[in-house]
Amino acid sequence: MADAITPFVLDVPQSELDDLAARFDRVRWPDPSPIEDGRQGPPLARIKALVAHWRTAYDWRRCESLLNGLGQSSTVIDGVEIHFLHVRSTYEDAMPLLMTHGWPGSVLEFRHVIDPLVNPTAHGGTAEDAFHLVIPSMRGSAFRESPTYRVGTPAASLPPGSS
């Protein structure tokens, strides 16, 4: 059973972003692997480059603004909060389309295809090509809590308020 759908606004406090940056600055790196070709995990240099990008170049506020501009919402289904994007086309007869990302991943994987799908005429298509999109955040990804029970649990065994 689903609860009401409510708007979801991403507004990460600057103190949390500052804390993340400080933790990046304090990383204790392991020694490089004697095999740096990826057979024993990602090469240390690649991980260091990724952390440096997140620490100095990634624009979190731009990402936050992008997500907030797409129409984020949340609801509770079977006691689990679900985060999702709901992007409606301006074409009323657009076909509904559920899009899901893999793990690990996020709804951000679809950022480059959302506008062509909801507004196809701006991208060389026709109104008949339009979709209304629902894009949930998958279990274990950002903005999505994990259930406190095993999926598939009989309703009679669920925690109170989760059926």
C-alpha positions in Angstrom: 0.0 0.0 0.0 1.3 3.4 -0.9 1.2 6.6 1.2 0.8 10.0 -0.2 3.3 11.2 -2.8 5.2 14.2 -1.5 7.7 16.5 -3.2 11.3 15.7 -2.5 13.8 18.6 -2.4 17.5 17.9 -2.2 19.2 20.4 0.0 22.4 18.9 1.5 23.8 21.2 4.3 27.1 22.8 3.4 28.4 21.3 6.7 28.0 17.8 5.3 29.8 18.7 2.1 32.6 20.2 4.1 32.8 17.1 6.2 33.0 14.9 3.1 35.8 17.1 1.7 37.7 16.9 5.1 37.3 13.1 5.0 38.7 13.0 1.5 41.7 15.0 2.7 42.3 12.5 5.5 42.2 9.3 3.3 45.0 6.9 4.3 46.0 5.4 1.0 47.2 1.8 0.7 50.4 1.0 -1.0 49.9 0.4 -4.8 49.2 -3.1 -5.8 52.1 -4.9 -7.6 49.5 -5.6 -10.3 48.0 -2.3 -11.4 46.1 -3.6 -14.5 42.8 -4.0 -12.8 42.9 -7.7 -12.1 43.1 -7.0 -8.4 40.7 -4.1 -8.3 40.9 -0.6 -9.7 44.4 0.8 -9.9 45.2 3.1 -7.0 46.1 6.0 -9.3 42.5 5.7 -10.8 40.9 5.8 -7.4 43.1 8.8 -6.3 42.1 10.6 -9.5 38.4 10.0 -8.7 38.8 11.2 -5.2 40.6 14.3 -6.4 37.8 15.0 -8.9 35.2 14.7 -6.1 37.3 16.8 -3.8 38.2 19.7 -6.1 36.1 19.7 -9.3 32.7 18.1 -8.8 29.9 20.7 -8.6 27.5 19.2 -6.1 25.2 22.3 -6.1 24.8 22.0 -9.9 23.8 18.3 -9.5 21.5 19.2 -6.7 19.8 21.9 -8.9 19.5 19.5 -11.8 17.8 16.9 -9.7 15.5 19.4 -8.0 14.5 20.7 -11.4 13.4 17.3 -12.7 10.5 16.8 -10.4 11.6 14.6 -7.5 9.1 13.0 -5.2 8.9 10.3 -2.5 6.3 8.0 -1.1 6.2 5.0 1.2 5.3 1.6 -0.1 5.1 -1.4 2.2 6.9 0.6 4.9 9.8 1.6 2.6 10.4 5.2 1.5 10.8 5.4 -2.3 12.5 8.3 -4.0 11.6 8.8 -7.7 11.6 11.3 -10.5 8.3 12.0 -12.2 8.8 13.9 -15.4 5.6 14.6 -17.3 5.7 15.5 -21.0 3.8 18.5 -22.2 2.0 16.2 -24.5 -1.0 14.9 -22.6 -1.3 11.7 -24.7 2.3 10.7 -24.0 2.9 7.1 -23.0 3.9 6.3 -19.4 7.4 4.8 -19.2 9.1 3.3 -16.1 12.9 3.5 -16.3 15.1 1.8 -13.8 18.8 2.1 -13.3 21.2 -0.7 -12.2 23.3 -1.0 -9.1 25.4 0.8 -8.4 23.9 3.7 -10.1 21.4 6.5 -9.8 18.6 8.3 -11.5 21.3 10.6 -12.8 22.2 8.0 -15.4 19.1 9.1 -17.4 19.8 12.9 -17.3 20.8 13.0 -21.0 17.7 11.1 -22.3 15.0 12.7 -20.2 14.4 15.8 -22.3 14.4 13.9 -25.6 11.9 11.4 -24.2 9.5 14.0 -22.7 10.0 16.7 -25.4 10.8 14.8 -28.6 9.8 17.6 -31.0 12.8 19.6 -29.7 15.1 16.7 -30.7 13.8 15.9 -34.2 10.9 13.6 -33.1 7.2 13.9 -33.2 4.6 14.4 -30.4 3.7 10.7 -30.8 7.2 9.8 -29.6 6.6 11.5 -26.2 6.7 9.8 -22.8 5.7 10.6 -19.2 8.6 9.2 -17.1 8.8 7.6 -13.7 12.3 6.9 -12.6 12.7 5.4 -9.1 15.9 5.2 -7.2 16.8 1.6 -6.8 17.2 -0.1 -3.4 20.5 0.8 -1.8 21.2 3.9 -4.0 21.1 7.5 -3.0 17.8 8.9 -1.5 16.4 5.4 -1.0 16.4 3.6 2.3 16.6 -0.1 2.4 13.8 -2.1 3.9 14.2 -3.4 7.4 12.7 -6.8 6.3 13.5 -9.2 3.6 11.7 -8.6 0.3 9.1 -11.3 -0.2 8.2 -11.5 3.5 4.5 -12.5 3.9 2.3 -9.6 4.8 1.4 -11.1 8.1 5.0 -11.1 9.2 5.8 -7.5 8.2 6.6 -4.8 10.8 3.6 -2.8 12.0 2.7 0.0 9.5 4.5 -1.6 6.6 1.8 -3.4 4.8 
